[in-house]
Amino acid sequence: MLSFFSDQIDRQKAVSKEEKNLTDLERSEGSHFPGDDYRPSDRKNWMADLALEKLTLNKIVWPGTHDSATNEIGIPLISRPLAECQTLSIYEQLVLGARVLDIRVQEDRHICHGILTSYDVDVVINDVIRFLSETHSEIVILEIRTEYGHKDPPEFETYLTDKLGEFLIQQDDNLFNKPVSEILPKRVICIWKPRESPKPSRGGLLWNSDYLKDNWIDTDLPWTKFQSNLKHLSEQQPVSSRKLFYRVENTVTPQADNPVVWVKPVTDRIRKHARLFISQCVSKGCVDKLQILSTDLIEGDFVDACVGLTHARIEGKV
């Protein structure tokens, strides 16, 4: 019993030390980067506010959300705090400026996070369609995957193409260098990642898992995750020569051996340091590799940071 409590104290000390490392780094080096003072006039239409003829897909720093459809996961005040990575609906996230969505489904087409479940995926799709109907120039990356430990929903590829067909951007390796103005009026890059079913074919309406990569590590230690993100990003090709999307998740994950297991207090250890991460990408010489940056509990300032760097790229400032 004494060893258990000793281990818990050591774990909390490790977390505190890593939080201090990030705070000290921000104090000593700051969190400035080209475009950090830019603020979109309308986050709902931030792409439209930029020069669409200059805004190629590979210049965009895409603000994304992690486990996007967990705002009604589980039971309120009981299991929900263990898995609620977002408090906003999909529509509200898109209006706030998110442009990459991470959706997990199970066999009956309901949203899930591990063993916890939520609403039908129709809620997600309808929110996306509502947003698209209210905007004209915003492109969304919609990643949908079968959650680990679950089976693929039957006929799901057909379901997605039937629901989103008019908006879907056909898979094309040459798309990354194209400006948004030439891609419109198509608006959705839908990446479907089944576990057992055949993956979507190249050149089709749905994109497969080859086109969205990341190097996720399972830790609740913020400095460890921050440094891992920088290391893995530095190993990627520049966005100018990449034919896929690469995601960095500015998140940490509750661990069973730590007394703090609710999502918010854990992910807050790193969530507030998104601007620091971008500034470190600049100082480490890998900002030309940054493409998708995702977060838990998305806020406007996170969106502004991503859009600001995007604007700086268009202006040739980075």
DADA-V546431 format. One record per backbone hydrogen bond with DSSP energy under -0.5 kcal/mol. CO is the residue of the C=O (numbers start at 1). NH is the residue of the N-H. E is the energy in kcal/mol with one decimal. If there is no record, write none. Layout:
co:CO nh:NH e:E
co:CO nh:NH e:E
This chain:
co:1 nh:5 e:-1.9
co:2 nh:6 e:-2.2
co:3 nh:7 e:-2.4
co:4 nh:8 e:-2.0
co:5 nh:9 e:-2.2
co:6 nh:10 e:-2.2
co:7 nh:11 e:-2.2
co:8 nh:12 e:-2.1
co:9 nh:13 e:-2.1
co:10 nh:14 e:-2.2
co:11 nh:15 e:-2.1
co:12 nh:16 e:-2.5
co:13 nh:17 e:-2.3
co:14 nh:18 e:-2.0
co:15 nh:19 e:-2.5
co:16 nh:20 e:-2.2
co:17 nh:21 e:-1.9
co:18 nh:22 e:-1.6
co:19 nh:23 e:-2.2
co:20 nh:24 e:-3.0
co:21 nh:25 e:-2.0
co:22 nh:26 e:-2.3
co:23 nh:27 e:-2.1
co:24 nh:28 e:-2.3
co:25 nh:29 e:-2.7
co:26 nh:30 e:-1.8
co:33 nh:36 e:-2.3
co:35 nh:38 e:-1.7
co:42 nh:45 e:-1.3
co:43 nh:46 e:-1.2
co:45 nh:49 e:-1.3
co:47 nh:50 e:-1.5
co:50 nh:52 e:-1.2
co:51 nh:54 e:-1.8
co:51 nh:55 e:-1.5
co:52 nh:180 e:-0.5
co:52 nh:181 e:-1.5
co:54 nh:56 e:-1.6
co:55 nh:180 e:-2.5
co:56 nh:59 e:-1.9
co:56 nh:60 e:-0.7
co:57 nh:60 e:-0.9
co:60 nh:62 e:-0.8
co:61 nh:63 e:-0.5
co:62 nh:64 e:-0.5
co:62 nh:293 e:-2.4
co:63 nh:99 e:-3.5
co:63 nh:100 e:-1.2
co:64 nh:295 e:-1.6
co:67 nh:70 e:-0.8
co:70 nh:73 e:-1.4
co:75 nh:78 e:-1.9
co:75 nh:79 e:-0.9
co:75 nh:80 e:-2.5
co:79 nh:82 e:-1.2
co:80 nh:83 e:-2.0
co:80 nh:84 e:-2.0
co:81 nh:263 e:-2.8
co:83 nh:85 e:-1.4
co:85 nh:297 e:-3.5
co:89 nh:93 e:-2.3
co:90 nh:94 e:-2.3
co:91 nh:95 e:-2.4
co:92 nh:96 e:-2.0
co:93 nh:97 e:-0.9
co:93 nh:98 e:-2.4
co:94 nh:97 e:-0.6
co:99 nh:141 e:-3.1
co:100 nh:65 e:-2.2
co:101 nh:103 e:-0.6
co:101 nh:143 e:-2.5
co:102 nh:68 e:-1.9
co:102 nh:69 e:-0.6
co:103 nh:145 e:-2.6
co:104 nh:112 e:-1.6
co:105 nh:147 e:-2.6
co:106 nh:109 e:-2.2
co:107 nh:154 e:-0.5
co:109 nh:121 e:-2.8
co:110 nh:106 e:-1.6
co:111 nh:118 e:-2.1
co:113 nh:116 e:-1.8
co:116 nh:113 e:-2.5
co:117 nh:74 e:-1.9
co:119 nh:111 e:-3.0
co:120 nh:123 e:-1.9
co:120 nh:124 e:-0.5
co:121 nh:125 e:-2.3
co:122 nh:126 e:-2.9
co:123 nh:127 e:-1.8
co:124 nh:128 e:-2.3
co:125 nh:129 e:-2.6
co:126 nh:130 e:-2.3
co:127 nh:131 e:-2.2
co:128 nh:132 e:-2.6
co:129 nh:133 e:-2.2
co:130 nh:134 e:-0.9
co:131 nh:134 e:-0.8
co:131 nh:135 e:-0.7
co:132 nh:135 e:-0.7
co:140 nh:142 e:-0.7
co:140 nh:189 e:-2.6
co:141 nh:101 e:-2.6
co:141 nh:143 e:-0.7
co:142 nh:144 e:-0.6
co:142 nh:191 e:-2.4
co:143 nh:103 e:-2.8
co:144 nh:193 e:-2.8
co:145 nh:105 e:-2.4
co:147 nh:150 e:-1.9
co:153 nh:156 e:-1.1
co:155 nh:159 e:-1.9
co:156 nh:160 e:-2.4
co:157 nh:161 e:-2.1
co:158 nh:162 e:-2.4
co:159 nh:163 e:-2.3
co:160 nh:164 e:-2.5
co:161 nh:165 e:-1.3
co:164 nh:167 e:-2.3
co:164 nh:168 e:-1.2
co:165 nh:168 e:-0.6
co:167 nh:187 e:-2.4
co:167 nh:188 e:-2.6
co:168 nh:170 e:-0.6
co:172 nh:175 e:-1.9
co:173 nh:176 e:-0.6
co:174 nh:177 e:-0.8
co:175 nh:178 e:-1.8
co:176 nh:58 e:-2.0
co:178 nh:57 e:-1.6
co:179 nh:182 e:-1.6
co:179 nh:183 e:-0.7
co:180 nh:183 e:-1.1
co:180 nh:184 e:-2.2
co:183 nh:186 e:-1.3
co:187 nh:140 e:-2.7
co:188 nh:169 e:-3.0
co:188 nh:190 e:-0.8
co:189 nh:142 e:-2.6
co:189 nh:191 e:-0.6
co:190 nh:192 e:-0.6
co:190 nh:207 e:-3.1
co:191 nh:144 e:-3.0
co:191 nh:193 e:-0.5
co:192 nh:194 e:-0.5
co:193 nh:146 e:-2.0
co:201 nh:204 e:-1.5
co:204 nh:171 e:-3.0
co:207 nh:192 e:-2.3
co:208 nh:211 e:-2.0
co:209 nh:212 e:-1.2
co:211 nh:245 e:-2.4
co:213 nh:247 e:-3.0
co:217 nh:219 e:-1.1
co:219 nh:253 e:-3.1
co:220 nh:222 e:-0.7
co:221 nh:225 e:-2.1
co:222 nh:226 e:-2.7
co:223 nh:227 e:-2.7
co:224 nh:228 e:-2.1
co:225 nh:229 e:-2.7
co:226 nh:230 e:-1.9
co:227 nh:231 e:-2.5
co:228 nh:232 e:-2.8
co:229 nh:233 e:-2.3
co:230 nh:234 e:-2.3
co:231 nh:235 e:-0.8
co:232 nh:235 e:-0.6
co:233 nh:236 e:-1.9
co:238 nh:241 e:-1.6
co:238 nh:242 e:-0.6
co:239 nh:242 e:-0.7
co:245 nh:213 e:-2.7
co:246 nh:292 e:-1.9
co:247 nh:215 e:-0.5
co:248 nh:250 e:-0.7
co:248 nh:294 e:-2.8
co:249 nh:251 e:-2.1
co:255 nh:258 e:-1.6
co:259 nh:261 e:-0.8
co:262 nh:266 e:-1.1
co:263 nh:267 e:-3.2
co:264 nh:268 e:-2.2
co:266 nh:269 e:-1.5
co:267 nh:270 e:-1.5
co:267 nh:271 e:-2.6
co:268 nh:272 e:-0.8
co:270 nh:273 e:-2.2
co:271 nh:274 e:-0.9
co:273 nh:277 e:-2.1
co:274 nh:278 e:-2.1
co:275 nh:279 e:-2.4
co:276 nh:280 e:-2.3
co:277 nh:281 e:-2.1
co:278 nh:282 e:-1.8
co:279 nh:283 e:-2.3
co:280 nh:284 e:-2.4
co:281 nh:286 e:-2.5
co:281 nh:287 e:-1.0
co:282 nh:285 e:-1.0
co:286 nh:289 e:-1.8
co:287 nh:290 e:-0.9
co:288 nh:239 e:-2.7
co:291 nh:62 e:-3.0
co:292 nh:248 e:-2.8
co:293 nh:64 e:-2.8
co:294 nh:250 e:-2.8
co:295 nh:66 e:-2.4
co:299 nh:302 e:-0.6
co:299 nh:303 e:-1.4
co:300 nh:304 e:-2.6
co:301 nh:305 e:-2.0
co:302 nh:306 e:-1.8
co:303 nh:307 e:-2.8
co:304 nh:308 e:-2.7
co:305 nh:309 e:-1.9
co:306 nh:310 e:-2.0
co:307 nh:311 e:-2.8
co:308 nh:312 e:-2.1
co:309 nh:313 e:-1.9
co:310 nh:314 e:-2.1
co:311 nh:315 e:-2.0
co:312 nh:317 e:-2.9
co:312 nh:318 e:-0.6
co:313 nh:316 e:-1.2
